[in-house]
Amino acid sequence: MKRAVLSVAILAACTPAIYEVPGIAERSASEVAGCNDLGTVRGIPGVFGPLKEIGLKDARRAAKEKARDVGGNTVVFDPIPEGEDVFELKAQVYSC
């Protein structure tokens, strides 16, 4: 079991392209002032604990895919308080 978890962690660290969503940019709120707000999407991490960073990357990817599905090209993620567990990652979707 430990070997499988380690393998997944190494694979995820070595293949960041799997978390990219073509056509979707991540920006700050100040950078989307002139864009059209299309609503909110969310991603839910699938893993927690020692693998929480992988879970957050996957949740970001899922939210970006949903943003693309609703016609957006830019997302602004809600800030994540440091040290807190995240069970839902929200993002505002924009068309810029």
URCORPE-V332414 format. One record per pair of residues at least 24 apart in sequence whose C-alpha atoms are under 7 Angstrom apart, sorted by the first residue. I is the first residue (numbers start at 0). J is the second residue. Records with the same first field share a line. If there is no record, write none. Layout:
BEGIN
I=J  J
END
This chain:
BEGIN
18=56  57  60
19=60
20=60  63  64
22=72
23=63  67  72  73
24=72  73  74
25=73  74  75
26=73  74  75
27=75
28=75
34=93  94  95
35=93  94  95
36=92  93  94
37=71  92  93  94
38=91  92
39=89  90  91  92
40=65  66  89  90  91  92
41=87  88  89  90
42=87  88  89
43=86  87  88
44=86  87
58=88
62=90
66=92
END
